Structure formats: C-alpha cells, structure tokens
C-alpha cells in the first residue's frame, strides 16, 4: 500500500471512530432513557440509509394541528419519528402545558420521539404577551428580588412543571429553548451574547439542579444566517444543535451558517424547516419535498433529524410527500428501535 493511501485509510478509520464515540450528556444526571435517545441520535451520523429522523411540528397550547401525523400517514403510509409542540398560550398571555403534554405523551406512547419549544412571554412587558418586544435587557431577568426576576422565575416554573409531568410519565424531551436567538424578532434575540449565555445557563442550572429535570436533551437552535455560534452556551450546556431554516432552496447559499455551526461536537439537524413560496413568505403548497431530501444528503451531511413547521409548511400540504417520507435516507416512527420510546421504553 502506498504511504499516501495508508495515511488516508488511517484517517478514515480515525474519523469513523470519532463519529461512533458515545455522546456525553450536558446533564450528568440525565436519565438512562435520555442517554439512550441521545446515543441513538448521535449514532445516525455517517450511516448509510435511514439516518434522518422525520419530524413534524403540531402546534401551540390552543392553536394546533394535531391531526397532521394522521394526514401524513394517510398519504405516505409512514409516521413521523418526531413530533413537536409548544407551550405558548397567546390567547391568555401565558403558558399552558396541558394540551401540548397530552399530545406529546400520546405520541410517545405510540413509539415516537418528542421535542418541545416555548415562545416565551416577555417578563418585562407591562401588558400583553410581548413576544416581539424590543429593548429587553436580559441581565434584568437575573437580578434577584426584582419584579422582573419574580416573573421570570414564575415563567420557568410553569415550564418546569409541564416538563416534570412528562418526566413522571417517562417521556424524554428534546428541549429547545430561546430558539432563533441570533435574530432580532423575539424579545430574547440578537442580544449581547454574554448576557444570553448567562440566561441559558441559569435556566439549565435551575431545571437540572433545582428542579431535577433529568428527562431533557438540550437543543441549541439559531436561525440560519449570521452568528450561528455566537450565542452557543458551551458543550456542557447543550446536547444537540441545529438551524431553523425557511427556504425553497436547500443548499449552502440559501442556508448560511451551517459550515460554522456544524463544527460543534454535537448531533446536528434542521430544528425547523419550511418552504417559503415564491414571495418568500407563506408557502404556496407547491413545494417539491424531494428537494429537501436531496439537499440534506447532498449539502448537509451531518443531518440526523428535521422538524417541519406547522400545517402550511408540512409535506402533507405540499408535493411528493409519499416519495419524501419513503426516501431511503428517512427514518420514520415505525423504523425506530424497540424500547427507544413508547410503552416499552424503560424510564
């Protein structure tokens, strides 16, 4: 064997060993089932065939699309491996975990995986939800004894109570807080990175050390674009990373930020995805989802999962859903190993 070829073989062997290395959880007390799911997701990278977990977001506390998995199954014969819900209750300017938890628990018991996000209300708002408030100082949330701090702690407790109920039911949650923090459209977004990191780490410590939520896998999810790693809280506070991306063109030019973020030593996925339509806004319903399958495998080869956003963006309401879900790369709920989730999973 020529020296160059020998070095190449050694390098490939070394790289494969790195890819196969067990994932270290951010929470040292993570439950055995959480460890099992994290290890499984990490193992998908580099596989040939069935290495991308299919996912679909199902809605908020009161505004939901809970029938989407059934619609996807009716059209494709497949079930999404992963479903997402959100605790935001925009109607009452608060959070409500009841309906999202019922949806999450039901899908888990059927053998599916679960991710949860929360469009947080602004604890500094004088009235209303304040999701898109400007000029919020993140450090104010962490100043003990203030009204803002008490409101923030109350908000954390609302979330923690919901996540704890799922923990008691044996459900592992891919927990995705502060999503799209590099953008300026949510109150926590586009802030001083050091302040944001303190806020993330404070939530992490409160949930893991005070509330003992050991069923969580922590997901860092900026929007595609600039500064995708500027707000990264550190390897000890994150389990999984990804990008929220809305585009009709699944390539590096239209999904910027992947090249930088994919260097982080965590499993990677499309934490939100949706086509934008010809106007760049709401989808037209004509997106060819085979293009998403091709783009993930051709350009985003670290992809281990995706979560399509709400009904308008779903494959069920666009084109070629059957071909997409039946692509050889896709891993659906029926393909998950026994005992990973559901009634056979061991807490």
C-alpha positions in Angstrom: 0.0 0.0 0.0 1.4 3.4 -0.9 2.2 5.8 2.0 -0.5 8.3 0.9 -3.2 5.6 0.7 -2.1 4.2 4.1 -2.5 7.6 5.7 -5.8 8.0 4.0 -7.1 4.7 5.4 -5.8 5.6 8.9 -7.5 9.0 8.7 -10.8 7.4 7.6 -10.6 4.9 10.4 -9.9 7.6 12.9 -12.8 9.7 11.7 -15.2 6.8 11.9 -14.1 6.2 15.5 -14.8 9.8 16.3 -18.2 9.6 14.7 -19.0 6.5 16.7 -17.9 7.9 20.0 -20.6 7.9 22.6 -22.4 11.2 23.2 -21.7 12.9 26.5 -24.9 14.4 28.0 -24.9 18.0 29.2 -26.7 17.0 32.3 -24.5 14.4 34.2 -27.7 13.1 35.9 -29.5 12.6 32.6 -31.9 9.6 32.8 -30.9 6.3 31.2 -33.7 6.8 28.6 -32.4 10.2 27.8 -28.9 8.8 27.4 -30.2 6.1 25.1 -32.0 8.5 22.9 -29.0 10.9 22.7 -26.7 8.0 21.8 -29.1 6.8 19.1 -29.4 10.2 17.5 -25.6 10.6 17.6 -25.2 7.2 16.0 -27.2 8.2 13.0 -24.5 10.4 11.6 -22.5 8.6 8.9 -25.0 5.8 8.5 -26.0 4.7 5.0 -29.7 4.7 4.7 -32.4 5.6 7.3 -30.3 8.1 9.1 -32.6 11.2 9.2 -35.4 11.2 11.7 -38.5 12.7 10.2 -40.3 15.3 12.2 -43.5 17.5 12.3 -44.5 20.4 14.5 -48.1 20.1 15.7 -48.9 23.4 17.3 -49.2 25.6 20.5 -51.2 25.4 23.7 -54.5 26.3 21.9 -53.7 26.6 18.2 -52.9 23.2 17.0 -52.6 20.8 14.0 -52.7 17.6 16.0 -54.2 15.6 13.0 -51.0 16.2 10.9 -49.4 12.8 11.7 -52.6 11.0 10.7 -52.7 13.1 7.4 -49.1 12.3 6.7 -49.7 8.6 7.4 -52.8 8.5 5.2 -50.8 10.0 2.3 -47.5 8.2 2.8 -48.1 5.1 4.9 -45.4 6.5 7.3 -45.5 8.1 10.8 -43.1 11.0 11.6 -40.4 9.8 14.0 -40.5 13.0 15.9 -43.3 15.5 16.8 -43.0 19.0 18.2 -45.3 21.0 20.4 -45.0 24.5 22.1 -46.3 25.7 25.4 -47.2 29.3 24.3 -50.8 30.3 25.0 -51.1 33.5 23.0 -54.8 33.8 23.8 -54.3 34.2 27.6 -50.8 35.9 27.5 -49.3 33.0 29.4 -48.0 29.4 29.0 -50.2 26.3 29.2 -48.7 22.8 29.2 -51.8 20.7 29.4 -52.8 20.1 25.7 -49.2 20.0 24.4 -48.3 17.5 27.1 -51.3 15.3 26.2 -50.2 15.3 22.6 -46.6 14.6 23.5 -47.5 11.7 25.8 -49.8 10.1 23.3 -47.2 10.2 20.6 -44.5 8.9 22.9 -46.7 6.0 24.0 -47.2 5.2 20.3 -43.4 4.9 20.0 -42.5 8.4 18.7 -40.0 11.0 19.9 -40.9 14.4 21.2 -39.4 17.9 21.0 -40.8 20.9 22.9 -40.2 24.6 22.4 -41.8 27.7 24.1 -42.4 31.1 22.5 -41.7 32.8 25.8 -43.7 35.7 27.1 -41.7 38.8 28.0 -41.3 39.0 31.8 -40.5 42.7 31.4 -43.7 43.5 29.5 -46.1 45.9 31.2 -49.1 44.2 29.4 -49.7 41.6 26.8 -47.5 38.7 25.7 -44.6 40.8 24.4 -43.1 38.1 22.2 -41.7 40.7 19.8 -40.8 43.4 22.3 -37.7 45.4 21.7 -35.1 46.8 24.1 -35.3 44.0 26.7 -32.2 43.8 28.9 -31.6 40.1 29.6 -29.5 40.7 32.7 -32.6 42.3 34.3 -34.2 38.9 34.4 -31.5 37.5 36.6 -31.4 40.4 39.2 -32.7 38.8 42.4 -35.6 40.3 44.3 -36.9 42.4 41.4 -40.4 42.1 39.9 -38.9 41.1 36.6 -36.9 38.3 38.2 -40.0 37.0 40.1 -42.0 37.0 36.8 -39.1 35.2 35.1 -38.9 32.6 37.8 -42.7 32.1 37.6 -42.4 31.5 33.9 -39.6 29.0 34.4 -41.8 27.2 37.0 -44.7 27.0 34.5 -42.4 25.3 32.0 -40.7 23.1 34.6 -44.0 21.9 36.0 -45.0 20.8 32.5 -41.7 19.1 31.8 -41.8 17.4 35.2 -45.2 15.9 34.4 -43.7 14.4 31.3 -40.7 13.1 33.3 -43.1 11.4 35.7 -44.8 9.8 32.6 -41.4 8.6 31.4 -41.2 10.9 28.4 -37.8 12.2 27.2 -38.0 15.7 25.7 -35.7 17.3 23.2 -36.0 20.7 24.9 -35.4 23.7 22.6 -35.4 27.0 24.5 -34.7 30.5 23.1 -34.9 29.4 19.5 -33.6 31.8 16.8 -31.7 33.8 19.4 -29.4 35.3 16.7 -32.4 37.0 15.0 -34.0 40.2 16.2 -37.7 39.2 16.1 -38.2 37.7 19.6 -37.5 39.6 22.8 -34.6 37.4 23.7 -33.0 37.7 20.2 -29.9 39.5 18.9 -28.8 40.5 22.4 -25.3 40.7 23.9 -24.0 37.1 23.6 -22.5 37.0 27.1 -25.9 38.0 28.6 -27.7 35.4 26.6 -25.2 32.7 27.7 -25.8 33.7 31.3 -29.6 33.4 30.8 -29.3 30.0 29.1 -27.0 28.6 31.8 -29.3 30.0 34.5 -32.2 28.1 33.0 -30.1 25.0 32.6 -28.9 25.0 36.2 -32.4 25.7 37.5 -34.0 22.9 35.5 -31.3 20.3 36.2 -30.0 21.1 39.7 -33.1 22.7 41.4 -36.0 21.0 39.5 -34.1 17.8 38.7 -35.4 17.6 35.2 -33.3 14.7 34.0 -35.5 13.8 31.1 -34.3 16.7 28.9 -31.9 16.8 26.0 -30.9 20.5 25.4 -31.2 21.7 21.8 -29.4 24.9 20.6 -31.3 26.3 17.6 -30.3 29.6 16.0 -31.8 30.8 12.7 -29.8 30.2 9.6 -27.7 33.2 8.8 -25.0 35.1 10.7 -23.7 34.5 14.2 -25.0 30.9 14.4 -22.4 30.0 17.1 -22.0 33.4 18.8 -24.7 32.6 21.4 -23.6 29.0 21.9 -23.7 28.3 25.7 -20.9 25.7 25.7 -20.6 22.0 25.3 -21.5 21.4 28.9 -24.9 23.1 28.4 -26.0 21.6 25.1 -26.8 18.1 23.7 -27.9 18.7 20.2 -27.6 21.6 17.7 -29.4 22.7 14.6 -30.7 25.5 12.4 -34.2 26.9 11.9 -34.4 27.4 8.1 -37.2 28.6 5.8 -36.3 28.4 2.2 -37.2 26.8 -1.1 -33.6 26.2 -2.0 -31.8 23.6 0.3 -28.2 24.5 -0.4 -25.4 26.3 1.5 -26.1 29.6 -0.3 -29.7 29.7 1.0 -29.0 28.1 4.4 -26.0 30.1 5.6 -24.4 29.3 8.9 -24.2 25.6 8.6 -20.5 25.5 7.8 -19.7 27.2 11.1 -22.3 25.5 13.4 -21.7 22.0 12.1 -18.2 22.1 13.6 -19.7 22.0 17.0 -19.3 18.5 18.5 -23.0 17.7 18.8 -25.5 15.9 16.7 -27.0 18.3 14.1 -30.4 18.7 12.5 -32.9 21.1 10.9 -34.6 22.2 14.1 -37.3 24.0 12.0 -37.8 23.7 8.2 -40.4 25.1 5.8 -40.7 26.2 2.2 -41.3 29.9 1.7 -43.3 30.1 -1.5 -42.5 32.4 -4.5 -42.9 35.5 -2.4 -40.6 34.4 0.4 -43.4 34.2 3.0 -46.2 31.7 3.3 -45.8 28.6 1.3 -47.8 28.0 -1.8 -48.4 24.3 -1.3 -46.4 23.5 -4.4 -43.0 22.8 -2.8 -41.4 19.6 -4.0 -40.3 17.9 -0.8 -37.9 15.7 -2.8 -35.7 18.8 -3.0 -35.4 18.8 0.8 -34.4 15.2 0.9 -31.8 15.8 -1.8 -30.4 19.0 -0.2 -30.0 17.3 3.2 -28.0 14.4 1.8 -26.0 16.4 -0.8 -25.1 19.5 1.3 -26.0 19.0 4.9 -24.5 15.6 5.5 -24.4 15.9 9.3 -28.2 16.0 9.4 -29.7 13.5 11.9 -33.3 14.9 12.1 -35.6 17.6 10.9 -38.8 19.2 12.2 -41.1 20.6 9.5 -43.1 23.5 10.8 -46.9 23.9 11.1 -49.6 22.7 8.7 -48.9 25.1 5.8 -45.2 24.0 5.7 -45.8 20.3 6.2 -45.1 17.7 3.5 -48.8 16.7 3.9 -49.8 20.1 2.4 -47.2 20.2 -0.3 -46.0 17.9 -3.1 -44.4 14.5 -3.2 -44.9 13.7 0.5 -45.0 10.0 -0.2 -41.8 10.0 -2.1 -40.2 12.2 0.6 -41.1 10.0 3.5 -40.2 6.9 1.7 -36.8 8.2 0.7 -34.1 5.7 1.7 -32.5 8.3 4.0 -35.6 8.9 6.1 -36.1 7.1 9.4 -39.8 7.1 10.4 -41.5 6.1 13.7 -42.0 2.6 12.5 -38.3 2.3 12.0 -37.2 3.3 15.5 -35.7 0.6 17.7 -38.0 -1.1 20.1 -37.7 0.4 23.6 -36.4 3.8 22.4 -39.8 5.4 23.1 -43.3 4.3 23.9 -44.8 1.8 26.3 -41.8 -0.5 26.0 -39.3 2.3 27.0 -37.8 1.9 30.4 -37.7 5.2 32.4 
